[in-house]
Amino acid sequence: MSADRTSWMALALVLASIAVTTWIARAWRRLRARSRQLRARRGERDAERLLARAGWVVEARQVARTLRFEVDGAPTEANVRCDLLVRRGARRCVAEVKTGALAPRLDHAPTRRQLLEYRLAFDVDGVLLVDAESGRVMEVRFPLAMPRRMSVLLWLVAGAALGAITTLLAR
């Protein structure tokens, strides 16, 4: 076999190896993504049963909202989507469903930030983190600080109301 033909065969073999490796890597990524998707769907079904056992009623699934904020004074917005909106009596909450070992943990920063974002974006009383695989429903509370000006205004209103009540009772 000539050196020229051997070089072409070696090049063809290298190119074929690259093509096969690329195909296998893409197939593996698709398989992993499909597996994560199925696990998440199963988790959401399990979470709905967990929430129902805890007395929560699902009002809506995959609810989108626009979170508005400012960057250097310029109005900005981002879209967010929660897994579930649930109600128990007069309380209404966002329920975020997580599966796996890391995502359901509150020391996992992306999960914690996501829950805080939901608390700001949705007009709800609280946020629930549902660990579908361990069967836990956790209520997460973020004590949101009130702006100082609002605090002063509330004290003024409360003082005025107290004054009015005192005046009415004194008559």
N, C-alpha and C positions, 0 to 999 in steps of 0.2 A: 504494500500500500504506500502510496506516495505521501510525502510530508504535507503537501498541499491539501490532499484529501483528508488526512488525519486532522489537520487544523480545522477544516470545515466541520468535521464530525464532532470534534471537541466543542466547537462553538455552538453547534446545534444541540448538543447534550446540555451545555450550560444554560442555553436559552430555554430548553424544555424543562429543566430543573427549576428555573426561576418561575416559569409559567405554572407548573404544578404546585410549587410552594405558595405562590400568590393565590391560586385557586383554593388550596386547603386553608390558608389563613382567612380568606373571605368567608368560606363556608363555616369555619369555626366561629367567627364573629357573629354571623347570622344565627347560628345555632344557640350561642350564648345569649344573644339579644332575645330570641324567641323564648328561651327558657326563663329569663328574667321577666318577660312580659306575662307568661303563663303563671309564674309564681305571684306576681303582683295582682293579677286578676283573681286568682284563688284567694289571696290575702284579703282583697276587698270583699269578696263574698263571705269569708269567715268573719271579717270585721263587722259586717252588717248583722250577723247573728249574735256576735258578742255584744254589740251595742243594744240590740233588741232585748237581750237578757238583762242588760243593765237599765232597761226602761227608756232608752232613747229611740225616737222614731225618725227614720230617714226622710227628710223633706226634699232633698235634691242631691244629685250625683254630678261630679265633675263641673262644679260651678266656677265660672270665670268672673273676675272683677278687675278693675283698673286701679292700681295703687298710684296715687298722685303725691308728688313730693317736689322739692326745689333743689336745684344744683346751682350754686352761686347766684341765687335769686331768680333763676329762670325756671318756670314751671316744666316739670318732667313727669312722665308716667311710664308705668310698666304693667304688663298684664300678668296676673297670677291666676292659678286654677287650683282649687282645693278638691280633695277626694269626695267629701260628704258634708252636707249641712244637716245637722240633726237637732231635734227638739225633745226636751223632757219637761213637761209642764210648761212654765213660762220661760224657761231657760233655752236659749238657742246657741249652739256651738258649731264651730268648724271641727270636723274629725279628719285627721290625717292618718292614713294607713301606711304602715311600714312593715317590711319583711326583711329577713336576713339577720345577721349577727350585729352589724354596726349601725345601720340606719335607725332602728327603733330606740337607740340610746340618746339620752339628753346631753351626754358629754360629747356627742358627735356634733361638731359645730354647724355643718350644713343643715342638719335636722332642726336644731335649735333656732337657727336664723330663719328657716322656712316657717316655723310655727309663729315666730314673732312677726314675720311679714304678713301671715294670714290674720293675726290678731289686729294688725293695723289696717288691712285692706277690707276686711269683712265687718259688717255691723253686727257683731255677735257678743254674747256674754262671756265666752271663753273658747279655749282651744283644747281639743282632746287628741292625744297621741295614742293610736291603737297599734299595739304590737300583735299582729295577727297570728304569728306563729307561737308566741308564748301565751296568748289568750289574755293579755293585759290591756285595760283601758285606763289611761292616765290623764287626769286633768292638769294642764299646765297653765299656771297663772303668771302673767307678766305685770308687775305693778308699774303702770305707766305714769310717769311723773306729770303733774299738771304744771303748765306754764305759770310763772310767778304772777303775771298780770291777771290771769284767770283766778288764781287763788285769792288775790286781793279783792277782786270783784265778787267772788263768792262770799267772802267775809262781810263785805259791805251789804250785799243783799240779805245775808243772814241777820245782820245787825238791824237792818231796816224792818225786816219781818218780825224780829223779836220786839222791837220798839212798838210796832203796830199792834201786836198781840197784847203787850203790856198795857198800852193805852186803852184797848177795848175792854180788857179785864178790869181796869181801874174805874170804869164808868159805872 
